[in-house]
C-alpha cells in the first residue's frame, strides 16, 4: 500500500566531523529503519489489487481536497510543491528517521566535541545500534497511530505523507464509508500542506527554531541530573503541603534490574560525557532533600520509563 520509495538523504556520518570516520557518539539510523521495519505490524491485510486501488483512491482524494482548501483558506500551494505521498507504516518510519537524523546531527556533533575520553569504534558502533534500536522501536509503535503527516524534512524534501494502512484500519474499525473518510483525511492534511507551502518562510522558521533548541541542549549527563535536582527544589518552594509531584523519566530500578535497563544504561555511558541514567534511589534522595515524601515508583512496561510519586510535606 505504497506510492513510491522515499528518497534517501545524504548520510549523516559526515566526513567533516572531528577525527573523521565513525563518531564517538552516534545513532545508527539505518539500523533504526531496519529495526522499525522488522517489528512493525504492517496493518490490515489486503491483496495487491486492493492495495493499488486504495493508493489510487487516496491520490484522487488528495487531488479533490486541493480546491476546497484553497477556496476556504484563500491560500494556494505553489504549483511545484510536491504532491502528497501514499506510504505504508515502514515508509512512514523511514521518513521520520531521516527527519530525526537531520535534527539530531547537531547534538551528535556536540557530544563528539565535548567527550573527554575517546571511545573506540566498536563501542561507538554498539552505542549507535542500541540508540538506533530504541528509535526504531518507538517509531514502529507510533507508525500505527498516524493517518497523515506533513513532514518538514529538515534535511530533505518536505511533503505530505498519507499512511494508507492506518486509514484503512480506521475505516474498518469504525465501519466508515471509505470514500468519505479518505476525502475527510485529505481535506485535513491538505490544510497542513497549504499552511507550509503557501507561506514560504514558515517551514524554514520552524526548522530554525527546532535546530536552535537542539543545538543549545545540554547533553552532559551530570548537568542534566543537576537540572532535575534544581527543578525539584524550585517546585518544592512553590508547592503547598500535600501537593503531589510526578517525575516521569528514564530511571534504573536497582531492585529490579533487567537486560533492557543494563543495555540502555551502558549505551548512555558510552555516548555521553560521563553520563548515565540515574536510579530511582537517587531520585528519591533528591525529592526527600527538597521536602517531599517519597510515596512510590512505578515502572512502565516499555523501556526504562518510570513514574515516581511524591508528596510535599510541611
C-alpha positions as CSV (number, residue, x, y, z in Angstrom):
1,X,0.0,0.0,0.0
2,X,2.6,2.5,-1.0
3,X,3.0,5.2,-3.7
4,X,6.7,5.1,-4.3
5,X,10.0,4.7,-2.5
6,X,11.1,7.6,-0.3
7,X,14.4,9.3,-1.3
8,X,17.4,8.5,0.9
9,X,19.1,11.7,2.2
10,X,22.8,12.3,2.4
11,X,24.4,10.0,5.1
12,X,24.6,11.7,8.5
13,X,28.1,10.1,9.1
14,X,29.7,13.2,7.5
15,X,33.4,13.3,6.9
16,X,33.7,16.8,8.4
17,X,33.1,15.5,11.9
18,X,36.1,15.8,14.2
19,X,38.5,12.9,13.6
20,X,36.6,11.6,10.6
21,X,35.1,8.1,10.4
22,X,32.7,6.7,13.0
23,X,31.7,9.4,15.5
24,X,32.2,8.9,19.2
25,X,28.5,9.4,19.9
26,X,26.1,8.3,17.2
27,X,22.8,6.9,16.2
28,X,22.8,4.1,13.7
29,X,19.9,5.5,11.6
30,X,19.9,2.7,9.1
31,X,19.7,0.2,11.9
32,X,16.7,2.2,13.3
33,X,15.0,1.8,10.0
34,X,15.7,-1.9,9.8
35,X,14.5,-2.3,13.4
36,X,11.3,-0.4,12.7
37,X,10.6,-2.4,9.6
38,X,11.3,-5.7,11.3
39,X,9.0,-5.2,14.3
40,X,6.2,-3.0,12.9
41,X,2.8,-4.5,12.4
42,X,2.1,-3.9,8.7
43,X,-1.6,-3.3,9.3
44,X,-4.7,-4.6,7.5
45,X,-4.2,-7.4,5.1
46,X,-5.2,-6.5,1.5
47,X,-4.5,-8.1,-1.9
48,X,-2.1,-6.4,-4.3
49,X,-5.1,-5.3,-6.4
50,X,-6.8,-3.8,-3.3
51,X,-3.7,-2.0,-2.3
52,X,-3.3,-0.5,-5.8
53,X,-7.0,0.7,-5.7
54,X,-6.5,2.2,-2.2
55,X,-3.4,4.1,-3.3
56,X,-5.2,5.4,-6.4
57,X,-8.2,6.4,-4.4
58,X,-6.1,8.3,-1.9
59,X,-4.3,10.1,-4.7
60,X,-7.7,11.1,-6.1
61,X,-9.0,12.2,-2.7
62,X,-5.8,14.3,-2.2
63,X,-6.3,16.0,-5.6
64,X,-10.0,16.6,-4.8
65,X,-9.1,18.3,-1.5
66,X,-6.9,21.0,-3.1
67,X,-9.7,23.1,-4.5
68,X,-11.9,23.3,-1.3
69,X,-9.0,24.1,0.9
70,X,-7.7,26.8,-1.4
71,X,-11.1,28.4,-1.7
72,X,-11.8,28.3,2.0
73,X,-8.3,29.5,3.2
74,X,-7.6,31.9,0.3
75,X,-4.1,30.2,0.2
76,X,-2.8,28.1,-2.6
77,X,0.1,25.8,-2.6
78,X,2.8,26.6,-5.3
79,X,2.5,24.5,-8.5
80,X,5.9,23.0,-7.9
81,X,5.0,21.9,-4.3
82,X,5.5,18.1,-4.0
83,X,2.3,16.1,-4.3
84,X,1.1,14.0,-1.3
85,X,2.9,10.7,-1.0
86,X,1.0,7.5,0.0
87,X,3.2,5.3,2.3
88,X,2.9,2.2,4.4
89,X,4.0,2.1,8.0
90,X,7.6,1.2,7.1
91,X,7.7,4.2,4.7
92,X,6.5,6.5,7.5
93,X,9.2,5.1,9.8
94,X,11.9,5.7,7.2
95,X,10.8,9.3,6.6
96,X,10.8,10.1,10.3
97,X,14.2,8.5,10.9
98,X,15.5,10.8,8.1
99,X,14.0,13.8,9.8
100,X,15.4,12.8,13.2
101,X,18.8,12.4,11.5
102,X,18.8,16.0,10.4
103,X,17.6,17.3,13.8
104,X,20.0,15.2,15.9
105,X,23.2,15.8,13.9
106,X,24.0,19.0,16.0
107,X,23.6,17.0,19.2
108,X,25.9,14.3,18.0
109,X,28.5,16.8,16.9
110,X,28.2,18.5,20.3
111,X,28.7,15.2,22.0
112,X,31.8,14.4,19.9
113,X,33.3,17.8,20.7
114,X,32.7,17.6,24.4
115,X,33.6,13.9,25.0
116,X,36.6,14.0,27.3
117,X,37.8,10.5,26.7
118,X,38.0,8.6,23.4
119,X,35.7,5.8,22.6
120,X,36.8,3.0,20.2
121,X,35.0,2.2,17.0
122,X,33.4,-1.0,18.5
123,X,31.9,0.8,21.5
124,X,30.6,3.6,19.2
125,X,29.0,1.0,16.9
126,X,27.4,-0.8,19.8
127,X,26.1,2.5,21.2
128,X,24.8,3.6,17.8
129,X,22.9,0.4,17.3
130,X,21.3,0.4,20.8
131,X,20.1,4.0,20.2
132,X,19.0,3.1,16.7
133,X,17.0,0.2,18.0
134,X,15.3,2.4,20.6
135,X,14.4,4.9,17.9
136,X,13.2,2.2,15.5
137,X,11.1,0.7,18.3
138,X,9.5,4.0,19.2
139,X,8.7,4.8,15.6
140,X,7.3,1.3,15.0
141,X,4.8,1.9,17.8
142,X,3.9,5.4,16.6
143,X,3.5,4.4,13.0
144,X,0.1,2.8,13.6
145,X,-1.2,6.0,15.2
146,X,-0.8,8.5,12.3
147,X,-3.3,9.0,9.4
148,X,-1.3,11.7,7.7
149,X,1.7,14.0,8.4
150,X,3.3,17.0,6.8
151,X,7.0,16.1,7.0
152,X,9.0,19.2,7.5
153,X,12.1,17.2,6.3
154,X,14.8,19.5,7.7
155,X,17.4,17.8,5.5
156,X,15.3,16.7,2.5
157,X,12.2,17.4,0.5
158,X,9.1,18.4,2.6
159,X,5.9,16.7,1.6
160,X,2.6,15.4,2.9
161,X,2.5,11.7,3.9
162,X,-0.7,9.7,3.8
163,X,-0.4,6.4,5.8
164,X,-2.6,4.1,3.9
165,X,-2.8,1.1,6.3
166,X,-3.9,3.3,9.2
167,X,-6.6,5.0,7.1
168,X,-7.9,1.6,6.1
169,X,-7.7,0.3,9.7
170,X,-9.8,3.2,11.0
171,X,-12.3,2.8,8.2
172,X,-12.8,-0.9,9.0
173,X,-12.9,-0.4,12.8
174,X,-15.5,2.4,12.7
175,X,-17.3,1.0,9.7
176,X,-17.0,4.2,7.7
177,X,-17.7,4.9,4.1
178,X,-14.1,4.7,2.6
179,X,-14.5,7.4,0.0
180,X,-16.0,9.9,2.5
181,X,-13.4,9.2,5.2
182,X,-10.5,9.3,2.8
183,X,-11.6,12.7,1.5
184,X,-12.1,14.0,5.1
185,X,-8.5,12.9,5.9
186,X,-7.1,14.5,2.8
187,X,-9.0,17.8,3.5
188,X,-7.4,17.9,6.9
189,X,-3.9,17.1,5.7
190,X,-4.1,19.3,2.6
191,X,-4.7,22.2,5.0
192,X,-1.4,21.5,6.6
193,X,0.3,21.2,3.2
194,X,-1.1,24.6,2.2
195,X,0.0,26.1,5.6
196,X,3.6,25.3,4.9
197,X,3.9,25.7,1.2
198,X,1.8,28.8,0.6
199,X,3.7,30.6,3.4
200,X,7.3,30.2,2.1
201,X,9.1,31.3,5.3
202,X,7.1,29.1,7.8
203,X,9.0,25.8,7.2
204,X,12.4,27.4,7.4
205,X,11.4,29.4,10.5
206,X,10.2,26.3,12.4
207,X,13.2,24.2,11.3
208,X,15.5,27.0,12.5
209,X,13.7,27.2,15.9
210,X,13.9,23.4,16.3
211,X,17.6,23.5,15.3
212,X,18.4,26.2,17.9
213,X,16.7,24.4,20.7
214,X,18.5,21.1,19.8
215,X,21.9,22.8,19.3
216,X,21.7,24.6,22.7
217,X,20.6,21.5,24.6
218,X,22.9,20.5,27.4
219,X,23.9,16.9,26.7
220,X,26.2,16.4,29.8
221,X,24.8,13.7,32.0
222,X,25.9,15.3,35.2
223,X,24.4,18.7,34.1
224,X,21.1,17.1,33.3
225,X,20.9,15.5,36.7
226,X,21.8,18.8,38.3
227,X,19.0,20.5,36.3
228,X,16.5,17.9,37.7
229,X,17.6,18.5,41.3
230,X,17.3,22.2,40.8
231,X,13.8,21.8,39.3
232,X,12.7,19.7,42.2
233,X,13.9,22.4,44.6
234,X,12.0,25.1,42.8
235,X,8.8,23.0,42.7
236,X,9.1,22.3,46.4
237,X,9.4,26.1,47.1
238,X,6.2,26.8,45.2
239,X,4.1,23.7,46.2
240,X,1.7,23.7,49.0
241,X,1.8,20.9,51.7
242,X,0.0,17.9,50.5
243,X,0.7,18.6,46.8
244,X,1.7,15.6,44.7
245,X,4.6,15.6,42.3
246,X,5.1,13.1,39.5
247,X,8.5,12.6,38.0
248,X,8.3,10.7,34.7
249,X,11.7,9.8,33.2
250,X,14.2,7.1,32.3
251,X,15.4,5.6,35.6
252,X,17.2,2.4,36.6
253,X,15.5,0.4,39.3
254,X,18.3,-1.2,41.2
255,X,15.8,-3.5,42.9
256,X,14.5,-4.8,39.6
257,X,17.3,-4.7,37.0
258,X,16.8,-6.2,33.6
259,X,18.7,-6.6,30.4
260,X,17.0,-3.6,28.8
261,X,17.9,-1.3,31.7
262,X,21.5,-2.5,31.7
263,X,21.9,-2.2,27.9
264,X,20.4,1.3,27.8
265,X,22.5,2.4,30.8
266,X,25.6,1.1,29.1
267,X,24.7,3.0,25.9
268,X,24.2,6.3,27.7
269,X,27.6,5.8,29.4
270,X,29.2,5.1,26.1
271,X,27.8,8.0,24.2
272,X,27.6,10.9,26.7
273,X,30.3,12.7,28.6
274,X,30.4,10.8,31.9
275,X,26.7,10.3,31.7
276,X,24.4,7.6,32.9
277,X,20.8,7.3,33.8
278,X,20.0,8.0,37.4
279,X,18.4,5.5,39.7
280,X,15.1,5.5,41.5
281,X,17.1,5.7,44.7
282,X,18.9,8.9,43.6
283,X,15.6,10.5,42.5
284,X,14.1,9.6,45.9
285,X,17.1,11.2,47.6
286,X,16.6,14.5,45.6
287,X,12.9,14.6,46.4
288,X,13.3,14.0,50.1
289,X,16.1,16.5,50.3
290,X,13.8,19.1,48.8
291,X,11.0,18.4,51.3
292,X,8.9,15.8,49.5
293,X,7.8,12.4,50.9
294,X,8.5,9.5,48.6
295,X,5.3,7.5,48.0
296,X,6.2,5.0,45.3
297,X,7.9,4.3,42.0
298,X,6.0,2.7,39.2
299,X,8.0,1.1,36.3
300,X,6.2,1.3,33.0
301,X,6.3,-1.9,30.8
302,X,8.3,-0.4,27.9
303,X,11.9,0.7,28.2
304,X,13.2,2.3,31.3
305,X,10.4,4.8,31.8
306,X,9.4,5.1,35.5
307,X,6.9,7.3,37.3
308,X,7.8,8.4,40.8
309,X,5.1,9.8,43.0
310,X,6.0,12.1,46.0
311,X,4.0,14.4,48.3
312,X,5.1,17.8,49.6
313,X,5.4,17.7,53.4
314,X,5.3,20.6,55.8
